[in-house]
Amino acid sequence: MPSGPWGDFLCKAWFSGTLLWGCINTSIVNLTLLTLERYFGVCHPIWHHNNVTTNKAIIAMVTTWVIGHLAESPWGWPTHQSIDGECVFSWPSVSYSIFVGVELFVIEYLIPVSVMIYSYVNILRALKVSPVNQPTGINNVEVTLRDKQKLERAERLRWNVIKMLLIVVIWYIICFTPNIFGFDLWFLTFRQYLDLGGVFYNMSVAMAFCNMCVNPFIYAIKYEEFQIALKKRLPCGALNGSNDVRMLGDSAIDTNTSGI
């Protein structure tokens, strides 16, 4: 490792794993915000329509990266130093170790899981009691076959997106629970022994990384818009993909007007 400020930066940012775990935290924050967006879209559609804009979505995307890396910075920056060309780890104090464990547990797990459970419980309740929106007309009697098909497709897209995100949330909880409870709470907060080279810890880290690797496959399997966009970008499916996108666009309009 190089000496001087550059070596100290590499030690704190890279060799400590801060940047890598910061990206994982960003994925968690992003999933939490997506869940909130679906919650407001389903349970508070008028507020969602009036307040969710492209500019706010861009700000939210930037915010996920800021929060994700700030949440991980207490682990890497104060605890790692470059000494004589080696990256050395040491806790400033016992209380600081406890603080880091609690902080990571709250930001990486407690808040996201609480928000996700609350949001999806209310989303499922709202979808159970709310009927599919029907096009307004004279006594709502005259509904063309095309309108019915568009409504059915829009409703299917609603459920498809919600089921996809629900699967991603469940997968996140399964993959992160061992590392959160084993490392953040047991090792950092309660100061109990944990073999950082042992099978359990390495398995928990692998599961945490697996969470990010599996998400794109879930999108590809469950998210119809993702499938059509991917097909459109493949040379063999560009022509057919454009037709699919036009069909999807009609349904997306109905989906948005129904508050989703």
Secondary structure, DSSP 8 states (H G I E B T S, - for coil): ---HHHHHHHIIIIITSHHHHHHHHHHHHHHHHHHHHHHHHHH-HHHHHHH--HHHHHHHHHHHHHHHHHHHHHHHTTTEEEETTEEEE--S-HHHHHHHHHHHHIIIIIHHHHHHHHHHHHHHHHHHHS-------GGGT---HHHHHHHHHHHHHHHHHHHHHHHHHHHHHHHHHHHIIIIIIIIIIS-----TTSHHHHHHHHHHHHHHHHHHHHHHHH-HHHHHHHHHHSGGGHHHHHHHHHHHHHHHHHHHHTT-
